[in-house]
Amino acid sequence: MFAGSMALNLCGFLFQMTASRALGVGAYGVFYSLAALVMIAGLPGALASPIIVRAVAELRARDERHVSVLERDVARAVGAASFIYIAFGIALAPLIARFLHVPVWTISLAGVLAAAGLWSGAFRAIAQGMQAFGVFSLSSAVEGAAKVLALAMMMLLGFGVFGGLCGLLAGTLCGLAVVLWFLGRHSGGSEHRCTYDWQNIRSSTLGAGALMLATTVVGSVDVLVVKHFFDAHEAGLYAAAALGGKTVLFASAFLPTVLLPSVTHGHTKGERTRDLLWYAIAAFLAVAAVGMLVLSVWGKLFIHILVGSSYDGSIALLLPYAAAMLIFSLTSILAYYGIGKGRVAFAAPLSAGVVLTVGVMIFFHPSTAAVVDVLLAGNAATCVAVGWSILAQATSRPSALRKRIAVIGPLPWTDAIPGGPSYDTAAYAQRFCELGFTVEVWTKKPVPISACSSPPCPTFGVKHVWNRGPLSWLSIALYALRERPAAIHFQHAAFVLGDGALGEISSMLLCIALRAMRIPCAVTCNDVPRRAQVTREYVRLHRFGLPAPLVLIGLRSLFRTFGCCARWVIAHESAVAETLVADYGVPRRKILMLPHRPGSVHVHSSISPRLRNGISEETRVLLHFGFASPYKGIEVLLDAMEAFANANLNIVLLLGAGPHPKRAGAPEYEAYYSSLMLHADALPNVRNLGFLPDDRVEELLKCADLGVFPYFECQGTSGPVNECISQGVPVIVSKPISRVIPCFEAGVFEPTPQALAATSVRFFSDSGFARRIRTECAARRSSYAWSNEHDSRVRVAYRAMMTADSRDLGPAGATA
């Protein structure tokens, strides 16, 4: 970027040197005034440029396919604006020509030149936003070389001011051609709908507008003021000083060009960007030191080389003008950083500084030296105000990433739901805190503190908001209406808000209420049965008490509500994601794939758990835990243990099968659970532990050699299976589980007592077989760790939820 920027600047100096020598002082003053007029006319394009850069950088960070859609939209807008430019250039030519004391035809040609500059600036901004800095630099270099060659040719033909304007036009068109060639090769067609974040665009427009106004003042308005109030000779000398003093500005112009897309891209992905600002300031200081040294030592020689000895009267203005440009360059760096971060409060002090500087310039201009002094003082005051404003905005309010997320779900209280959702609630909250969000867990109202099995993680706050039951959703909705969190993460499970169908209905009503209140939410779906699974046998196994068609209607209503009302539907298994899309119509763009758990929240138990539980080191220990449900095949496991007892095998089962909260109290379920417990108590090699509190689960995991899960049905990810693997305990699973979690191959069995027994015995007797099972489980465990990609995906997704309005967003890092 530095090379390309310097090539453009060098060619610009060559252009000005050629023009100043070929035109003479008077004509050069006319030409330079017209060039300044073109810069002013290009202010809307300059205003749009950083907005386009930021939009492209954000789209590229989320889904690069949308960039080509933005290109088409930009082309349509620029085409309409170009027609307006040319028309106004013709209509207003007499009035503007009279003010600047220039020929009328030059104003019309300046309108054409401004229209071409609008095309070039817009499409170069697209390349800049894509961080194609090589193409950006090549375009700049080609533009500079083309305008020098075109000017030389026109001057040789004696075209005067007309030749100078045609040289500028030729360079602009050549630079545009390079960018269009690049975009044509690298931006394929896309039919994706591109939804723009108009809130961000409005804030960017505010900041960019103030910055472009300031750029116009330091680059053009002062020249026009001098041209209007002083004679042609004085205006020519001032133009030469302005040209020489801007060398330091041009030399550091590459810094904001690189800084804006880099900061925007990093900020969109949730990465730290402050270091980018320090690098830019360090590079600016180096450029400033070299530039001022050169101008202070060889200023006269530089003016002679640049415009000739006839402009010696401008040497006294050179250093103060260069200092003013350096200060403005620092202001631009700070402002572009603020735009990239979405901190645009600097627009007010920047605009105020511009207005005051222009006002003082107009009413106080005893000499051209006084005009430079006003410019220097105004730029210095404005720079301080802009820096203070950006710092104050950063410290006075939380950034987008620090906005509050409310995580709705149970926590590990003794009367809450252990395992699965409760662990996930605490783990997600902790991970969000580690990613830089402010997090609050909204959980059910607590039992007395003495009954607390394990306290919540201290890194996030806990609010006890609802009681499980028919009005749980209303309690949460009213609390959300009062607190207005920036986003809500809902850990869905049917038994979180209520039992049976009541929990499902409460979840639906909650999502509908949040959508009506325009509070964005994400819903985690762990258990999602396939439509083909919902049969009469499935209903019998799960004891739903309703006909299968009604159960299917309820499930379709539930997941369709999630798909319509939630901003993201989070899945941990690809099979679950495909079921949500194919069977329940959840839009694929809303699926956000994440690892099963973002870490673990556990308590520490005894140093020697086997000794504490009276288990010898020689005993082979199987473990099964979770709520007792008919579909989990616990009867199969008990039959296999009976066979082990008859064969006098030293294998013990630790059975933690508590009553299921969705079914407890139902006569049919009570009969099933009682018979299960009687069977377990009758077996000498089974330790029937009943309901397991959280700390007991971890202690028994440290005792176990192998987890065993003979499920007849699997409709999502299994909390106990994942808990075993996360603690390093290998597992063997039934075929229904392996169909949903395809990473299991070696330790898979039919859910029958014979197959389960054979697989268990083989694990303990065949070291190669056991090693394959441990390898599969270790690979599964490694997938639980959130990579940088997962962290970035979550930052992008949740920041999009926090900053966008109620419309659906594109796939900001979502993948299914």
C-alpha positions in Angstrom: 0.0 0.0 0.0 2.8 2.4 0.8 4.4 1.8 -2.6 1.2 2.3 -4.4 0.3 5.4 -2.5 3.8 6.9 -3.0 3.6 6.0 -6.7 0.3 7.9 -7.0 1.7 10.9 -5.0 4.9 11.0 -7.1 3.0 11.0 -10.3 0.7 13.7 -8.8 3.8 15.9 -8.1 5.1 15.2 -11.6 1.7 16.2 -12.9 1.6 19.4 -10.9 5.2 20.2 -11.8 4.4 19.8 -15.5 1.2 21.8 -15.2 2.7 24.7 -13.2 5.6 25.1 -15.6 3.6 24.7 -18.8 0.7 26.9 -17.7 2.4 29.8 -15.8 1.4 31.3 -12.5 -2.0 32.8 -13.6 -3.2 29.9 -15.6 -2.0 27.4 -13.0 -4.1 29.3 -10.4 -7.1 28.7 -12.6 -6.3 25.0 -13.1 -5.7 24.4 -9.4 -9.0 26.1 -8.5 -10.8 23.9 -10.9 -9.1 20.8 -9.4 -10.2 21.9 -6.0 -13.7 22.4 -7.3 -13.7 18.8 -8.6 -12.7 17.7 -5.1 -15.6 19.5 -3.6 -18.0 18.1 -6.2 -16.7 14.7 -5.3 -17.6 15.1 -1.6 -20.7 12.8 -1.8 -18.5 10.1 -3.4 -15.8 10.6 -0.8 -18.6 10.4 1.9 -19.8 7.1 0.5 -16.3 5.6 0.1 -15.7 4.7 3.8 -19.3 3.5 4.1 -18.8 1.2 1.2 -15.5 0.0 2.6 -17.1 -0.8 5.9 -20.1 -2.5 4.3 -17.8 -4.7 2.2 -15.6 -5.6 5.1 -18.6 -6.6 7.2 -20.1 -8.7 4.4 -16.8 -10.3 3.7 -16.4 -11.2 7.4 -19.9 -12.8 7.4 -20.4 -14.2 3.9 -18.3 -13.1 0.9 -21.0 -14.2 -1.5 -22.9 -11.0 -0.8 -20.2 -8.7 -2.0 -21.1 -9.2 -5.7 -24.7 -8.1 -4.8 -23.4 -5.0 -3.2 -21.3 -4.3 -6.4 -24.4 -4.3 -8.5 -26.2 -2.0 -6.0 -23.3 0.4 -6.0 -23.2 0.5 -9.8 -26.8 1.4 -10.0 -26.4 4.2 -7.5 -23.3 5.6 -9.0 -24.8 5.6 -12.5 -27.7 7.7 -11.3 -25.4 10.1 -9.4 -23.1 10.5 -12.5 -26.1 11.7 -14.6 -26.9 14.3 -11.9 -23.3 15.4 -11.8 -23.1 16.1 -15.5 -26.5 17.8 -15.6 -25.6 20.1 -12.7 -22.2 20.8 -14.2 -23.9 22.2 -17.3 -26.7 24.0 -15.5 -24.6 25.8 -12.9 -21.6 26.5 -15.1 -22.2 30.3 -15.5 -22.7 31.0 -11.8 -19.7 29.0 -10.7 -17.5 30.4 -13.5 -18.4 34.0 -12.4 -17.4 33.3 -8.8 -14.0 31.7 -9.6 -13.3 34.0 -12.6 -12.8 31.1 -15.0 -14.2 30.2 -18.4 -17.7 28.7 -18.4 -16.8 25.6 -20.4 -14.3 24.5 -17.7 -17.1 24.0 -15.2 -18.9 21.6 -17.5 -15.8 19.6 -18.0 -15.2 19.6 -14.3 -18.7 18.0 -13.9 -17.7 15.1 -16.2 -14.4 14.7 -14.3 -16.3 14.6 -11.0 -18.6 11.9 -12.4 -15.7 9.8 -13.4 -14.1 10.2 -10.0 -17.3 9.0 -8.4 -17.1 5.7 -10.3 -13.4 5.3 -9.5 -13.8 6.1 -5.9 -16.8 3.8 -5.3 -15.3 0.7 -7.0 -11.9 1.3 -5.5 -13.6 1.4 -2.1 -15.0 -2.1 -2.9 -11.5 -3.4 -3.5 -10.3 -1.7 -0.3 -13.1 -3.3 1.7 -12.1 -6.7 0.3 -8.5 -5.9 1.5 -7.2 -6.3 -2.0 -4.6 -3.7 -1.3 -2.4 -4.9 -4.1 -5.1 -4.1 -6.7 -5.8 -0.9 -4.9 -2.2 0.1 -5.1 -1.9 -0.9 -8.8 -5.0 1.1 -9.6 -3.5 4.1 -7.9 -0.2 3.7 -9.7 -1.8 3.3 -13.1 -4.0 6.4 -12.5 -1.0 8.5 -11.6 1.1 7.3 -14.6 -1.8 7.7 -17.0 -2.5 11.3 -16.0 1.1 12.3 -16.2 1.4 10.9 -19.7 -1.9 12.4 -20.8 -0.9 15.8 -19.5 2.5 15.7 -21.2 0.8 14.9 -24.5 -1.9 17.6 -24.1 0.7 20.2 -23.1 2.8 19.4 -26.1 -0.3 20.0 -28.2 -0.8 23.4 -26.5 -4.2 22.7 -24.9 -3.5 24.7 -21.7 -6.1 24.4 -18.9 -8.3 22.1 -21.1 -5.3 19.7 -21.4 -4.8 19.7 -17.7 -8.4 18.6 -17.0 -8.2 16.0 -19.8 -5.1 14.6 -18.2 -6.9 14.2 -14.9 -9.8 12.5 -16.6 -7.6 10.0 -18.5 -5.8 9.0 -15.2 -9.2 8.5 -13.4 -10.5 6.3 -16.2 -7.4 4.2 -16.4 -7.3 3.6 -12.6 -11.0 2.6 -12.7 -10.3 0.1 -15.5 -7.9 -1.8 -13.3 -10.4 -2.1 -10.4 -13.2 -3.2 -12.7 -10.9 -5.8 -14.2 -10.1 -7.2 -10.8 -13.8 -7.2 -9.6 -14.8 -8.9 -12.9 -12.4 -11.8 -12.2 -13.0 -12.2 -8.5 -16.6 -11.4 -7.9 -18.8 -14.0 -9.4 -22.6 -13.6 -9.7 -24.7 -14.3 -6.7 -28.4 -14.8 -6.2 -28.2 -14.4 -2.5 -30.2 -11.7 -0.9 -28.1 -9.0 0.6 -29.6 -7.4 3.7 -27.8 -4.2 4.7 -27.4 -3.1 8.3 -28.9 0.3 7.9 -28.3 1.2 11.5 -24.6 0.8 11.0 -24.7 2.6 7.6 -26.4 5.6 9.2 -23.8 5.8 11.9 -21.0 5.4 9.4 -22.6 8.1 7.2 -22.5 10.5 10.2 -18.9 9.8 10.9 -17.8 9.8 7.2 -19.7 13.0 6.5 -17.9 14.9 9.2 -14.6 13.5 8.1 -15.2 14.3 4.4 -16.2 17.9 5.4 -12.9 18.2 7.3 -11.0 16.8 4.3 -12.6 19.3 2.0 -11.6 22.2 4.3 -7.9 21.2 4.6 -7.7 20.2 0.9 -9.8 22.7 -1.0 -11.7 25.4 0.8 -8.7 27.3 2.0 -7.4 27.4 -1.6 -10.8 28.8 -2.8 -10.9 31.4 -0.1 -7.4 32.6 -1.1 -8.4 32.5 -4.8 -11.4 34.7 -4.0 -9.9 37.2 -1.6 -6.3 37.6 -3.1 -5.0 38.3 -6.6 -3.9 35.6 -9.0 -0.2 35.9 -8.1 -0.8 35.4 -4.4 -3.3 32.6 -5.1 -0.6 30.9 -7.2 2.0 31.1 -4.5 -0.5 29.8 -1.9 -1.4 26.9 -4.3 2.4 26.0 -4.5 2.7 26.0 -0.7 -0.4 23.9 -0.3 0.9 21.5 -2.9 4.3 21.2 -1.2 2.8 21.0 2.3 0.4 18.2 1.3 3.3 15.9 0.5 3.4 14.7 4.1 -0.4 14.2 4.0 -0.2 12.2 0.8 2.8 10.2 2.2 0.7 9.0 5.1 -2.6 8.6 3.1 -2.1 4.8 2.9 -2.6 4.4 6.7 -6.3 5.2 6.8 -6.8 3.2 3.6 -5.4 0.0 5.3 -6.8 0.8 8.8 -10.5 1.2 8.0 -11.2 -2.3 6.4 -8.8 -4.0 8.8 -10.5 -2.5 11.9 -14.0 -3.2 10.5 -13.2 -6.8 9.6 -11.6 -7.5 13.0 -14.4 -5.7 14.9 -17.1 -7.7 12.9 -15.3 -10.9 13.9 -15.0 -9.8 17.5 -11.2 -9.5 17.5 -9.1 -6.9 19.4 -8.4 -4.0 17.1 -6.6 -1.5 19.4 -3.2 -2.7 18.3 -4.0 -1.8 14.7 -4.5 1.8 15.8 -1.2 1.9 17.7 0.6 0.5 14.6 -1.0 3.1 12.4 0.0 5.9 14.8 3.6 4.6 15.0 3.9 4.5 11.2 2.4 8.0 11.0 5.0 9.4 13.5 7.8 7.9 11.4 6.4 9.4 8.2 5.9 12.8 9.9 9.4 12.9 11.3 11.0 12.2 7.9 8.7 14.5 6.1 9.3 17.5 8.3 13.0 16.9 8.4 13.1 16.9 4.6 11.0 20.0 4.2 12.9 22.0 6.9 16.3 21.2 5.4 15.6 21.1 1.7 12.4 23.1 1.5 13.6 25.6 -1.0 15.1 22.9 -3.3 11.9 21.0 -3.0 9.8 24.0 -4.1 12.2 24.6 -7.0 11.9 20.9 -8.1 8.1 20.9 -7.6 7.0 24.2 -9.3 10.1 26.2 -10.2 12.0 29.2 -8.8 9.2 31.6 -9.7 7.3 30.3 -6.7 10.0 31.2 -4.1 7.4 33.4 -2.3 5.7 30.2 -1.1 8.7 28.9 0.9 7.8 30.8 4.1 4.3 29.1 4.1 5.7 25.6 3.5 6.5 24.3 7.0 3.5 25.6 8.8 1.2 24.3 6.1 2.9 20.9 6.3 2.5 20.9 10.1 -1.3 21.6 9.6 -1.5 18.7 7.1 0.3 16.3 9.5 -2.2 17.1 12.3 -5.0 16.5 9.9 -3.5 13.2 8.9 -3.6 12.1 12.6 -7.2 13.3 12.8 -8.1 11.1 9.8 -6.4 8.1 11.4 -8.4 8.5 14.6 -11.6 9.2 12.7 -11.3 6.1 10.4 -10.6 4.0 13.5 -13.8 5.4 15.1 -15.8 4.6 11.9 -14.5 1.0 11.8 -15.4 0.5 15.5 -18.8 2.2 15.1 -17.8 5.0 17.4 -19.0 8.1 15.5 -19.5 10.6 18.4 -16.4 12.4 17.0 -18.6 13.8 14.2 -19.8 16.6 16.4 -16.4 18.1 17.5 -15.0 17.4 14.0 -17.8 19.3 12.3 -17.6 22.1 14.9 -13.9 22.4 14.3 -14.5 22.6 10.5 -17.1 25.3 10.8 -15.0 27.4 13.2 -11.9 27.1 11.0 -13.8 28.2 7.8 -15.5 31.0 9.7 -12.3 32.4 11.0 -10.6 32.0 7.6 -13.3 34.0 5.9 -13.4 36.8 8.4 -9.7 37.0 9.3 -7.4 36.9 6.3 -5.0 39.8 6.4 -2.4 37.7 4.6 -1.9 34.2 3.2 0.4 33.5 6.2 -2.6 34.3 8.5 -4.7 31.8 6.6 -2.1 29.1 7.2 -2.0 30.0 10.9 -5.7 29.7 11.2 -5.6 26.3 9.4 -2.9 25.0 11.7 -4.6 26.1 14.9 -8.0 24.8 13.8 -6.6 21.4 12.8 -4.8 21.1 16.2 -7.9 21.9 18.2 -10.0 19.6 16.1 -7.5 16.7 16.4 -7.6 16.9 20.2 -11.4 17.1 20.3 -11.7 14.0 18.0 -9.3 11.9 20.0 -11.0 12.9 23.3 -14.4 12.0 21.8 -13.4 8.6 20.6 -11.8 7.8 24.0 -14.8 9.1 25.9 -17.2 7.0 23.8 -15.1 3.9 24.4 -15.1 4.3 28.2 -18.5 5.8 28.8 -20.6 3.0 27.3 -20.0 -0.7 26.7 -19.2 -1.6 23.2 -21.4 -3.9 21.1 -19.5 -6.9 22.3 -20.0 -5.9 25.9 -23.8 -5.7 25.7 -25.7 -8.0 28.0 -26.7 -11.5 27.0 -29.4 -13.2 29.1 -29.0 -17.0 29.2 -32.3 -18.7 30.0 -32.0 -22.2 31.5 -31.6 -24.2 34.6 -28.5 -24.1 36.8 -27.2 -27.2 38.8 -29.4 -26.8 41.9 -30.4 -30.0 43.7 -34.1 -29.7 42.7 -33.2 -28.5 39.2 -32.5 -30.6 36.2 -28.9 -31.9 36.5 -26.7 -32.9 33.6 -27.7 -31.8 30.0 -29.3 -28.3 30.1 -28.1 -27.2 33.5 -24.5 -27.9 32.8 -24.9 -26.4 29.3 -26.5 -23.2 30.8 -23.5 -22.6 33.1 -21.0 -23.6 30.5 -22.4 -21.3 27.8 -22.7 -18.4 30.3 -19.0 -18.9 31.3 -17.9 -19.1 27.7 -19.8 -15.9 26.7 -18.0 -14.2 29.6 -14.6 -15.4 28.3 -15.5 -14.0 24.8 -16.0 -10.5 26.2 -19.8 -10.4 26.7 -21.6 -9.3 29.8 -23.7 -12.3 30.8 -26.6 -12.8 33.2 -28.3 -16.2 33.7 -32.1 -16.1 34.2 -33.0 -19.3 35.9 -35.8 -20.6 38.0 -36.4 -19.4 41.5 -34.0 -21.0 44.0 -34.4 -23.4 46.9 -32.7 -22.4 50.2 -29.0 -21.9 49.8 -28.2 -24.9 52.1 -29.7 -27.2 49.5 -27.5 -25.9 46.7 -25.5 -28.7 45.2 -22.9 -26.5 43.5 -22.9 -22.7 43.3 -23.1 -20.9 40.0 -19.9 -19.9 38.3 -18.8 -16.5 39.8 -18.0 -15.0 36.3 -21.6 -14.3 35.5 -24.6 -13.0 37.4 -27.7 -15.1 38.2 -31.2 -13.8 38.4 -34.0 -16.1 39.6 -36.9 -15.1 37.4 -39.6 -17.8 37.0 -41.2 -20.8 38.6 -41.8 -23.8 36.4 -45.4 -23.9 35.3 -48.0 -22.5 32.9 -46.9 -18.8 33.5 -43.2 -19.3 33.4 -43.0 -17.9 29.9 -45.0 -14.8 31.0 -42.6 -14.2 34.0 -39.6 -14.3 31.7 -41.2 -12.1 29.0 -42.2 -9.4 31.5 -38.7 -9.5 33.0 -37.2 -9.2 29.6 -39.5 -6.2 28.8 -38.3 -4.5 31.9 -34.5 -5.3 31.6 -34.2 -5.1 27.8 -31.2 -7.3 27.3 -29.4 -6.9 24.0 -29.8 -10.6 23.2 -31.3 -13.8 24.8 -29.9 -17.3 24.6 -32.5 -19.9 25.4 -31.4 -23.4 26.4 -34.4 -25.3 25.2 -35.6 -28.5 26.9 -39.2 -29.5 27.4 -38.7 -29.8 31.2 -37.0 -26.5 31.7 -40.2 -24.3 31.8 -42.7 -27.0 32.6 -43.5 -30.7 32.4 -44.8 -32.5 29.2 -46.6 -30.5 26.6 -46.7 -27.6 29.0 -43.0 -27.0 28.7 -43.2 -27.1 24.9 -46.1 -24.6 24.8 -44.3 -22.3 27.2 -41.2 -22.3 25.0 -43.3 -21.4 22.0 -45.1 -18.6 23.8 -41.8 -17.2 25.1 -40.2 -17.1 21.6 -43.3 -15.4 20.2 -43.3 -12.8 23.0 -39.6 -12.0 22.5 -40.2 -11.6 18.8 -43.1 -9.2 19.5 -40.9 -7.2 21.8 -38.1 -7.1 19.2 -35.6 -8.7 21.6 -33.4 -11.0 19.5 -32.9 -14.6 20.8 -31.0 -17.7 19.9 -32.4 -21.2 20.8 -30.3 -24.2 21.5 -32.0 -27.5 20.4 -30.6 -30.7 21.8 -33.4 -33.2 21.3 -34.9 -33.1 17.8 -36.6 -36.4 16.7 -36.9 -37.1 13.0 -40.5 -37.0 11.7 -40.1 -40.7 10.7 -39.3 -41.5 14.3 -42.6 -40.2 15.7 -44.6 -43.5 15.5 -46.9 -45.3 17.8 -43.9 -47.2 19.3 -42.0 -43.9 19.8 -45.0 -42.4 21.7 -45.3 -45.5 23.8 -41.6 -45.5 24.7 -41.7 -41.8 25.7 -45.0 -42.1 27.5 -46.4 -39.0 25.8 -50.0 -40.1 26.4 -51.1 -38.6 23.0 -51.6 -40.1 19.6 -48.6 -40.0 17.3 -50.1 -37.5 14.8 -50.8 -35.0 17.6 -47.3 -35.4 19.0 -45.9 -34.7 15.5 -48.1 -31.6 15.1 -46.8 -30.3 18.4 -43.2 -30.9 17.5 -43.7 -29.2 14.1 -45.3 -26.2 15.7 -42.5 -26.0 18.3 -39.6 -26.1 15.9 -41.3 -23.9 13.2 -41.9 -21.3 15.9 -38.2 -21.4 16.7 -37.3 -21.1 13.0 -39.7 -18.1 12.6 -39.0 -16.2 15.9 -35.4 -16.9 16.8 -32.5 -15.2 15.1 -30.3 -18.3 15.4 -31.2 -22.0 16.0 -28.1 -23.7 17.5 -27.4 -27.3 17.0 -24.5 -29.5 18.1 -24.8 -32.4 15.7 -25.1 -32.3 12.0 -27.8 -34.9 12.0 -29.9 -32.6 14.3 -29.3 -29.6 12.0 -30.4 -31.5 9.0 -33.5 -32.7 10.8 -34.4 -29.1 11.7 -34.1 -28.0 8.1 -35.6 -31.0 6.3 -38.3 -32.1 8.6 -39.4 -28.9 10.4 -38.7 -26.2 7.9 -36.1 -24.2 9.9 -34.3 -21.9 7.5 -30.8 -23.2 6.8 -29.4 -19.7 7.1 -30.5 -19.6 10.7 -28.7 -22.8 11.8 -25.6 -22.1 13.8 -23.4 -25.1 14.4 -21.3 -25.1 17.6 -19.5 -27.7 19.6 -21.6 -29.6 22.2 -20.2 -27.7 25.1 -18.1 -24.6 25.4 -16.1 -25.9 28.3 -17.0 -27.6 31.5 -18.4 -26.4 34.9 -17.6 -29.1 37.5 -16.9 -29.4 41.2 -13.9 -31.2 42.6 -14.4 -34.5 44.4 -12.4 -36.9 46.5 -8.8 -37.6 45.6 -9.5 -41.4 45.6 -13.1 -41.8 44.5 -12.9 -45.7 44.2 -11.6 -46.0 47.8 -14.3 -43.6 49.0 -17.1 -45.7 47.3 -15.7 -49.0 48.4 -14.6 -50.2 44.9 -11.4 -52.2 44.5 -8.9 -51.3 41.8 -9.4 -54.7 40.2 -13.1 -54.3 39.8 -14.3 -53.5 36.3 -16.9 -50.7 36.6 -19.6 -49.9 34.1 -21.6 -46.6 34.5 -25.0 -45.6 33.3 -26.7 -42.4 34.6 -29.5 -40.1 33.5 -33.3 -40.0 34.0 -34.9 -43.4 33.8 -37.0 -43.4 30.6 -38.2 -46.5 28.7 -36.4 -45.5 25.5 -33.0 -45.7 27.2 -33.0 -49.5 27.4 -32.1 -49.8 31.1 -33.8 -53.2 31.1 -31.4 -54.4 28.5 -28.5 -53.3 30.7 -29.9 -55.0 33.8 -30.4 -58.3 31.9 -26.8 -58.1 30.8 -25.6 -57.5 34.3 -27.6 -60.6 35.4 -25.7 -62.6 32.9 -22.4 -61.2 34.3 -23.5 -62.2 37.8 -24.3 -65.8 36.7 -20.9 -66.0 35.0 -19.1 -64.7 38.1 -17.4 -61.9 36.1 -15.9 -59.1 38.3 -18.0 -56.4 36.6 -20.0 -53.9 38.6 -22.6 -51.4 37.3 -23.1 -48.0 38.9 -26.7 -47.1 38.0 -27.8 -43.5 38.6 -31.3 -43.6 37.1 -33.4 -41.0 38.8 -37.2 -40.6 38.1 -37.9 -38.4 35.1 -39.4 -35.0 36.1 -41.7 -35.0 33.0 -43.2 -38.4 34.0 -43.0 -38.5 37.8 -46.4 -39.0 39.3 -48.0 -40.6 36.3 -49.3 -44.1 37.4 -48.0 -45.9 34.3 -44.5 -44.4 34.7 -44.5 -45.0 38.4 -45.2 -48.7 37.8 -42.4 -48.8 35.2 -39.9 -47.1 37.5 -40.7 -49.2 40.5 -40.2 -52.5 38.6 -36.9 -51.1 37.2 -35.6 -50.3 40.7 -36.7 -53.7 42.1 -34.8 -55.4 39.3 -31.7 -53.4 39.9 -31.8 -53.9 43.7 -32.1 -57.6 43.2 -28.8 -57.9 41.3 -25.6 -58.2 43.5 -23.4 -56.5 40.9 -25.5 -53.4 40.5 -25.3 -50.4 42.8 -28.6 -48.7 42.4 -27.9 -45.1 43.3 -31.1 -43.4 42.1 -31.0 -39.7 41.4 -27.4 -38.4 41.2 -26.6 -34.8 42.3 -24.0 -33.0 40.2 -21.0 -33.7 42.5 -21.9 -37.4 42.7 -21.9 -37.6 38.8 -18.4 -36.3 38.6 -17.2 -38.6 41.5 -18.7 -41.7 39.8 -17.2 -40.7 36.5 -13.8 -40.9 38.2 -14.6 -44.5 39.3 -15.9 -45.8 36.0 -14.0 -47.8 33.4 -16.7 -47.7 30.7 -20.0 -45.8 30.1 -22.8 -47.9 28.7 -25.8 -46.5 26.8 -28.2 -49.0 25.2 -30.8 -46.5 24.0 -33.7 -47.8 21.8 -34.2 -44.3 20.4 -32.0 -41.2 20.1 -33.4 -37.9 19.0 -30.4 -35.6 19.5 -27.3 -35.4 21.5 -27.2 -37.3 24.8 -26.1 -35.4 27.8 -24.8 -38.4 29.8 -22.8 -39.7 26.8 -21.2 -36.3 26.3 -20.5 -36.0 30.0 -18.7 -39.3 30.1 -16.6 -38.4 27.1 -15.8 -34.9 28.4 -14.4 -36.5 31.6 -12.3 -39.0 29.6 -14.5 -42.0 30.2 -14.8 -44.2 27.1 -18.4 -45.3 26.1 -20.1 -48.0 24.1 -23.4 -47.0 22.6 -26.4 -48.6 20.8 -26.9 -48.3 17.0 -29.7 -45.7 17.4 -27.2 -43.3 19.1 -24.5 -44.0 16.4 -27.0 -42.9 13.7 -27.3 -39.5 15.3 -23.7 -39.2 16.5 -21.8 -40.8 13.6 -18.3 -40.6 15.3 -19.0 -43.9 17.0 -18.1 -47.1 15.1 -16.1 -49.6 17.2 -18.1 -49.7 20.4 -21.6 -49.9 18.7 -24.0 -52.7 19.5 -27.6 -53.7 18.9 -29.7 -52.8 22.0 -30.0 -56.4 23.2 -28.6 -58.0 26.4 -26.5 -60.4 24.4 -24.9 -57.7 22.2 -24.3 -55.4 25.1 -22.7 -58.1 27.2 -20.4 -59.3 24.3 -19.2 -55.7 23.6 -18.6 -55.0 27.3 -16.6 -58.2 27.8 -14.6 -57.6 24.6 -13.7 -54.1 25.8 -12.1 -55.5 28.9 -10.4 -58.5 27.2 -9.3 -57.2 23.8 -6.8 -54.3 24.2 -6.9 -53.4 20.5 -10.7 -53.1 20.6 -10.5 -51.0 23.8 -7.9 -48.8 22.2 -10.1 -48.1 19.1 -13.0 -47.2 21.4 -10.8 -44.8 23.5 -9.5 -43.3 20.2 -13.0 -42.6 19.0 -14.0 -41.1 22.3 -10.9 -38.9 22.5 -11.6 -37.6 19.0 -15.1 -36.8 20.1 -13.8 -35.1 23.2 -11.4 -32.9 21.1 -14.4 -31.7 19.1 -15.9 -30.2 22.3 -13.2 -27.5 22.5 -14.1 -24.2 20.9 -11.6 -23.3 18.2 -10.8 -19.7 17.2 -13.2 -20.3 14.3 -16.0 -21.2 16.7 -15.2 -18.2 18.9 -15.3 -15.9 15.9 -18.5 -17.4 14.7 -20.2 -16.8 18.0 -18.9 -13.2 18.2 -20.2 -12.4 14.7 -23.5 -14.1 15.3 -24.3 -12.5 18.7 -22.9 -9.1 17.7 -25.3 -9.3 14.6 -28.1 -10.0 17.0 -27.2 -7.1 19.2 -26.7 -4.4 16.6 -29.2 -5.3 13.8 -33.0 -4.5 13.8 -35.8 -7.1 13.6 -35.2 -8.3 10.1 -33.6 -11.7 9.5 -29.8 -11.6 8.9 -27.8 -13.5 6.4 -25.5 -16.4 7.4 -23.1 -14.5 9.6 -20.8 -17.4 10.2 -23.7 -19.9 10.4 -23.1 -23.2 8.8 -25.1 -26.4 8.8 
